[in-house]
Amino acid sequence: VIMAGYDDISITSAIEQIMAEAKGQGVAKVFWLNYRASNYYAYGKYYTEHNAALEAAKVRHPNLVVLDWNRYSQSQPASTQAQWFTSDQIHITAIGAIALAEYIKAAVDAAQVDLCETSHALAGVPDSTVGVPATPPADETGFVAMQPVRVLDTRVAGLGGGKGKMRAGSTIRIDLAGVLPADTSQAVLNVTAVDPCSTGYLTVFACGTRPDTSNVNFEAGRTTAALAMSLLTTNSVCIYSFSKVDLVVDLIGAFAPTGSLFHPLGPVRWVDTRGNPAVVAAAGPIPGGKGIDVPIAGRGGVPADATGVWINLTATGSPVDTVWQAYPGQCGSSPLSSTVNVLAKRSTATSTLVGVGINGGICVQVFSGTGHAIIDVSGWFGGSAPAGLALRSAPPKRVIDTRSGAIPKANEVVALTTAEVGIFNTTAVSATDFGYVTATPCGSTQTSSLVNTTPLETFANLGTVAPGAGVQVCFSPSVAAHLVVDQLGSFVPPAV
């Protein structure tokens, strides 16, 4: 939306330059307000010429829409114009600014721009081949906490965008050189599918052979975020999208040889602002723009010198769509990042790895909206404890898929035998009701949830779980739902 200044003698060349740039960036429509033809200034004669130039330009540029601010404003009663404009009849008052904003909004809404048209979804390279990725060296690494940093936003030219949404069936490559610690083997990312054009999924992988797995599952129009851990190819990570979608990616950490070792815990219900029992007492919904400092170090079995934590953050109880953030404490000026996107009156969970801040905790903050926060802690990093587990990387591997048989019933347990602390991307498919899926050591009595379900929709979340009784991990839906589980690696004792 453009409303240019009133001091130019000619705008013809500027129109061409701006429309060429808009075309290069895949902009669907340019809304350009014409000039209020006031004769108060000596320049008044130019305003009519500017308006004529805009009318001529929209013939050459089909995506240019000229909004007739001149006719609209001049058609208002004299008393209204006196309220909208200062004495020069051009500069607007505070009341006029509101009227202008309402005029623009009504025009843009009426245009019904379809960003899902093929011409507006050109990001990514077509990618139709899947296979079995090569097995990486058996490296053993630890977690390096980072302040979240946005590394891609297809909606913003300065953050890797400029070609519109990702085209369906395409892969986009993100170069992380310069932002990763030295010798990083895996990047830890929050990946968000924004305003998808249809139901689909995202696959995050080391550039090269794409595995037949998924990390983020979304429905048409539903913005969905998830944690992803990915091996790298020359400091780059690739993301495949099945559907047309905008993509936002935040780098939140890394695994490197110098990183901190992992200590599994629970999972343990750490915070529940609904007033239910938890390690840290908190009550009441959190308003937009506000956060809570969540103590981690020195609480609930976590040592005072812990450097990071693996949490599952569930957002619930908001009457409006809400975006949540989690970052190293203490709460204050938040980074450009997001962790959980949840629809109004729904519940959504997303896991994340967060560095422990200078206050010994993390901040969980509402970027927009409101609602309750439920935090489960499944482990911590660092500390002076003598033992600890290193990450052993592996390509994604499907270890459970119930879709070939009967759908698991409510509270039915699907067990996986494993001797290691695994990293599992758990997907609930074709759920019959609102509910959740737990992923716990078999035999555990801890209260926790990993995935929240919605009838007939698909949701996924990444979590780490240690084996329990029978050397097994137990997955269980609270309502009938199919389960698909991909394993992305394990935490193992480091080589001596």
ABEGO torsion letter per residue (X at the ends): XBBBBAABABAAAAAAAAAAAAAAAGBABBBBBBBBBBAABAAAAAAAAAAAAAAAAAAABAABBBBBAAAAAAABBAAAAAAABBAAGABBBAAAAAAAAAAAAAAAAAAGBBAABAAABABEBBBABBBBBBBBBBBBBBBBBBBBBBABBAABAAAGBGAEBBBBGBBBBBBABGABBBGBABBBBBBBBBGBABBBBBBBBBBEBBBBBBABBBBBGBBBBBBBBBBBBGGBBBBBBABBBBBBBBBAEBBBAABBBBBBBOBBBABBAAGBBBABBBBEBBBBGBBBBBBABGBGGBBAABABBBBBBBBBGBABBBBBBBBBOBBBBBBBBBABBBBBGBBBBBBBBBBBBAAGBBBBBBABEBEBBBBBBAEBBEEABABEBBBBBBBBBBABBAAABBBBBBGBBBBBBBABBBBBBBBBBGBABBBBBBBBBBGBABBBBABBBBBGBBBBBBBBBBBBBGGBBBBBBABBBBBBBBBAEBBBBBBX
